[in-house]
Amino acid sequence: MTDRAGNTGTEEMSRGRQVFWRALTVGAALTCAVSGALLFWSWGSTLAPLPVLPLWITGAVGLVVAVAASFGIRDGDGTPLATVGTALLILTLWLGASAADFAASGVRDWVRTPQAVTATVTECRTESSFHEIDTIGFEHVACLYHWTFNGDERTGRLAGDSHPDGTRVGMWMSPKTGELAEHPLFALIGYTAGALGAAAIVLVGGWFRLRTEACRLLGRPVTP
């Protein structure tokens, strides 16, 4: 009787530890996934970007905790939550968020600048944004664009592709403000398709992954 009771108590304690480690792994993985998705959405976004540094720190901490907690899980099949499949789902979510941001920004540019205009390009050079606070730095090419708006000559330095001085390029302009923008149609289509595809993969794969983890947390059999 004593041995049986002792074994039962030990099993319950072991079960409790497994529930704790699994719940911690799931929670940390979800924190990492959501923070990372918001980070990729806000990184370089022109659509109400969120502060990058807190998202970076939260996502990194969530990832470390999820990986560390997963080592405390002892499944019969030996596959904790931090599997390659789960990592790929999180990565797909991050890339999908970034693609959605680019797609939304592209649509906004189309709406804001619908008028075609020809601009002359000069003084192209490589610039960096490493000096900006609360951003992840990167380099880009910026050129001086010269164009006409309501009979007046305008000049502005914009990011884009490098061109020899005097190159005339087609751009799109706001009829209200004279602001210039590019409309890369194929890039917009690609970003939109990528965002939709990533969303479909994450929704389906995430549902089955979370359903499996919920069954294991509740001690229920995992059904196909």
C-alpha positions in Angstrom: 0.0 0.0 0.0 2.8 2.4 0.9 4.7 1.7 -2.2 1.6 2.1 -4.4 0.8 5.4 -2.7 4.3 6.6 -3.0 4.4 5.7 -6.7 1.1 7.5 -7.2 2.5 10.6 -5.5 5.6 10.5 -7.6 3.6 10.2 -10.8 1.4 13.1 -9.9 4.5 15.3 -9.1 6.0 14.2 -12.4 2.8 15.0 -14.2 2.6 18.4 -12.5 6.1 19.2 -13.7 5.3 18.2 -17.2 2.2 20.4 -17.2 4.3 23.3 -15.9 7.0 23.0 -18.5 4.6 22.5 -21.3 2.5 25.5 -20.3 5.6 27.6 -20.0 6.9 26.5 -23.4 3.6 27.2 -25.1 3.2 30.6 -23.5 6.7 31.6 -24.3 6.5 30.4 -27.8 3.3 32.4 -28.4 4.9 35.5 -26.9 7.9 35.0 -29.1 5.7 34.5 -32.2 3.4 37.5 -31.6 6.2 39.9 -30.6 8.3 38.8 -33.6 5.3 39.3 -35.9 4.7 42.8 -34.6 8.5 43.5 -34.9 8.5 42.5 -38.5 5.4 44.5 -39.2 6.9 47.7 -37.6 10.4 47.3 -38.9 10.6 50.1 -41.5 6.8 50.4 -41.6 5.1 53.7 -42.6 1.8 52.5 -41.2 1.8 53.5 -37.5 5.0 51.6 -36.6 5.4 50.3 -33.1 8.6 50.8 -30.9 11.0 48.2 -32.2 13.3 47.7 -29.2 10.7 46.5 -26.7 9.3 44.0 -29.3 12.9 42.8 -30.0 13.6 42.2 -26.4 10.2 40.6 -25.7 10.5 38.3 -28.7 14.1 37.3 -27.8 13.2 36.5 -24.2 10.2 34.5 -25.3 12.3 32.5 -27.7 15.0 31.7 -25.1 12.4 30.7 -22.4 10.5 28.5 -24.9 13.6 26.6 -25.9 14.9 26.3 -22.3 11.5 25.1 -21.0 11.1 22.6 -23.8 14.0 20.6 -22.4 11.9 19.9 -19.3 9.3 18.1 -21.3 9.5 14.4 -21.5 7.1 13.0 -24.1 6.7 9.4 -25.0 7.7 10.2 -28.5 10.5 12.5 -27.4 9.2 15.6 -29.4 8.8 18.7 -27.2 7.1 21.9 -28.5 10.4 23.4 -29.7 10.4 21.2 -32.8 11.5 22.2 -36.3 7.9 22.3 -37.4 7.0 24.8 -34.7 10.1 26.9 -35.4 9.1 27.0 -39.1 5.6 28.1 -38.3 6.9 31.0 -36.2 9.3 32.0 -38.9 6.5 31.8 -41.5 4.4 34.1 -39.3 7.2 36.6 -39.0 7.8 36.6 -42.8 4.0 36.8 -43.4 3.8 39.9 -41.1 6.6 41.6 -43.0 5.0 40.8 -46.3 1.7 42.1 -45.1 3.3 45.4 -44.0 4.9 45.8 -47.5 1.6 45.0 -49.2 -0.4 47.4 -47.0 2.2 50.2 -47.6 2.1 49.5 -51.4 -1.7 49.8 -51.5 -1.5 53.0 -49.5 1.0 54.4 -52.0 -1.2 53.6 -54.9 -4.1 55.4 -53.3 -2.1 58.4 -52.2 -0.1 58.9 -55.5 -2.3 57.9 -58.5 -0.9 60.5 -61.0 1.9 59.5 -63.4 4.9 61.8 -63.8 8.4 61.8 -65.2 11.3 62.7 -63.0 15.0 63.3 -63.6 17.5 61.5 -61.3 20.8 62.9 -60.1 23.4 62.4 -57.3 22.6 58.8 -56.3 24.4 57.6 -53.2 24.3 54.9 -50.5 22.9 56.1 -47.2 22.5 54.4 -43.8 19.8 54.6 -41.0 22.0 53.2 -38.2 22.0 56.6 -36.5 18.2 56.6 -36.0 16.9 55.9 -32.5 14.8 52.7 -31.9 15.3 51.3 -35.4 17.3 48.4 -36.8 19.8 50.0 -39.2 20.1 49.2 -42.9 21.7 50.8 -46.0 19.8 52.0 -49.0 20.4 54.0 -52.2 18.9 57.5 -52.3 18.8 59.9 -55.3 17.8 63.4 -56.0 14.5 63.4 -58.0 13.6 66.5 -60.0 10.0 66.9 -61.3 7.3 69.5 -62.0 4.2 70.0 -59.9 1.6 72.7 -60.9 4.2 74.4 -63.0 6.9 74.6 -60.3 10.1 72.6 -60.2 10.5 70.4 -57.3 13.5 68.4 -55.9 13.6 65.7 -53.3 15.9 62.9 -52.1 14.1 59.6 -52.2 15.2 56.0 -51.6 15.3 53.8 -54.7 17.6 52.3 -57.3 20.9 53.8 -58.4 20.8 55.6 -61.8 23.3 57.7 -63.8 22.8 61.4 -63.6 20.2 62.7 -66.0 18.2 59.4 -66.2 14.5 60.1 -66.6 12.2 57.6 -64.7 8.5 57.2 -64.5 7.1 57.9 -61.0 3.7 58.4 -59.4 2.7 61.7 -57.8 0.0 62.9 -55.4 -2.2 65.4 -57.2 -2.8 67.2 -53.9 0.7 67.6 -52.4 3.1 66.7 -55.3 4.7 63.9 -53.3 6.4 61.2 -55.3 6.3 57.4 -54.9 7.1 54.3 -56.8 4.4 51.6 -57.6 6.2 48.3 -58.2 3.2 46.3 -59.3 4.8 42.8 -59.4 6.4 43.4 -55.9 3.0 44.4 -54.6 1.4 41.2 -56.0 4.2 39.1 -54.6 4.0 40.6 -51.1 0.2 40.1 -51.1 0.5 36.5 -52.2 3.2 35.9 -49.7 1.2 37.4 -46.8 -2.0 35.4 -47.8 0.0 32.2 -48.2 1.8 32.6 -44.9 -1.5 33.4 -43.1 -3.0 30.2 -44.5 0.0 28.1 -43.4 0.1 29.6 -39.9 -3.6 29.3 -39.4 -3.8 25.7 -40.4 -0.5 24.6 -38.9 -0.9 26.7 -35.7 -4.4 25.3 -35.1 -3.2 21.7 -35.2 -0.1 22.5 -33.1 -2.1 24.3 -30.4 -4.7 21.6 -30.5 -2.1 19.0 -29.9 -0.5 20.9 -27.0 -3.9 21.6 -25.5 -4.8 17.9 -25.5 -1.5 17.0 -23.9 -1.9 19.7 -21.2 -5.4 18.4 -20.4 -4.2 14.8 -20.4 -6.4 13.8 -23.3 -5.5 11.6 -26.2 -4.2 13.4 -29.2 -6.5 12.5 -32.1 -5.7 13.1 -35.8 
